[in-house]
Amino acid sequence: MSGRVLGVVPARLASTRLPEKPLYPILGRPLIDWVWRRVATMRVFDDLVVATDSERIVDACRRIGAAVVLTSPSHESGTDRVAEVAARPEYRSFTHIVNVQGDEPLIDEETISAAVSLVIADGWDVGTCATTIGEPHAYRDPAVVKVVRARDGRALYFSRAPVPHARDGAPDPPRLAREPFFRHVGIYSYTREALEGWVAAEPSPLERIERLEQLRALEYGIRIGVAVVERAAPGVDTPDDVVRLERHLNRQGTSTFA
């Protein structure tokens, strides 16, 4: 790969399903601590920084030695927060920016690298990832974002609805375990120009209906490439997710993620 890659971890304090999510304790350590330690050693990044709207998150990051920037509290999305950081003078030399979700403490470097490669090597404006859905409940769940892609890997649509719709009957697990039934993995890699264009555009009608900001990019003609990865660990959105994560970490041994 060529180009300088900046990783930005947006972390806002407000959360409807998991109060103060970045600071939520996971085996005694805040979630943002687990995410930072997971990604800080990844070789795909030339630099890494947390972007937050909270002084409390700033303090938590400084305690673990994480680079952090206090951003505007008025941002409506993580992409807006990422763009503010990327525009700062100290980060203007980075040609590519990666939005690393602040609620995915088990994210794989292979997944991030796949998204970055789509932009640097393959020439997409934005790169993201998907993996097969697998389970009928996930296919039906509006909290699980689905993505439909073209044969060349281009994102055609993202939706909370069960798409593509199987007219001949609900797909069973074996069918959901292969193309074209994909769930979106919320990692984004942008060219600087694509990121700036994305946040400069007004929220689009489809974005407002589905509450999915990536639909704005599609409506404004920003080309999103979708890499298929074999697996993707779930993020942390609810107290039940915390329980599952702690069980996983205990099985693996927490030192694995220290």
Secondary structure, DSSP 8 states (H G I E B T S, - for coil): --S-EEEEEEE-S--SSSTTGGG-EETTEEHHHHHHHHHTT-TT-SEEEEEES-HHHHHHHHHTT--EEE--TT-SSHHHHHHHHHTSGGGTT-SEEEE--TT-TT--HHHHHHHHHHHHTT--SEEEEEEE--SHHHHH-TTS-EEEE-TTSBEEEEESS--S--TTS---HHHHTSTT-EEEEEEEEEEHHHHHHHHHS---HHHHHHT-THHHHHHTT--EEEEE-S-------SHHHHHHHHHHHHHH-GGGG-
